[in-house]
Amino acid sequence: MAVITMKQLLEAGVHFGHQTRRWNPKMKKYIFTERNGIYIIDLQKTVKLIDKAYNFMKETAENDGVVLFVGTKKQAQDSIEEEATRAGQYYVNHRWLGGTL
C-alpha cells in the first residue's frame, strides 16, 4: 500500500515543477508534460519513488542506521527539527555549510 496517494500529492500541488526555462536534463524522465511554461511532474513515478525512499528509510532505522534530515527553507525548519529529534537523528535546518559531509 502506498505511503501517500496521487490524490494527496495533487492536492498539495506537488506536480508543479520549475519554469521550462530552468531546464535540468536529468529531470527529463520525471516530467509528465509542460503547461503554460511550467513542467508538470509525473505523479505515478513520484508515488513509486516515495514508497521506495520510505522503505529504505524504514529499513535503515530498523538496523540502527544514521539518518541526516536536511531542510533549510524557512517553512521546513521547524518540522525538520521536530521529526529528527523525535526519531533520535541528526538534522540541519539552517544554512548548509559547504564541505559538511
SULKA-V951743 format. One record per pair of residues at least 24 apart in sequence whose ideal C-beta (glycine too) atoms are under 8 Angstrom apart, sorted by sequence separation. I is the first residue (numbers start at 1). GAP is how many residues later the second one is. D is the distance in Angstrom with one decimal. If there is no record, write none. Layout:
i={I,I}
gap={GAP,GAP}
d={D,D}
This chain:
i={16,17,66,68,69,72,15,16,15,61,70,14,15,14,15,14,10,9,6,9,6,9,6,5,4,2,4,3,2,3,2,3}
gap={24,24,24,24,24,24,25,25,26,26,26,27,28,29,31,32,33,34,37,37,38,38,41,42,43,45,46,47,48,48,49,51}
d={7.0,5.0,6.9,6.9,7.8,5.8,5.4,7.4,4.9,7.1,6.9,6.7,5.4,7.0,7.9,6.7,6.7,5.2,4.8,6.2,7.0,6.9,5.7,7.3,6.7,5.6,5.8,5.8,7.8,5.6,5.9,4.6}
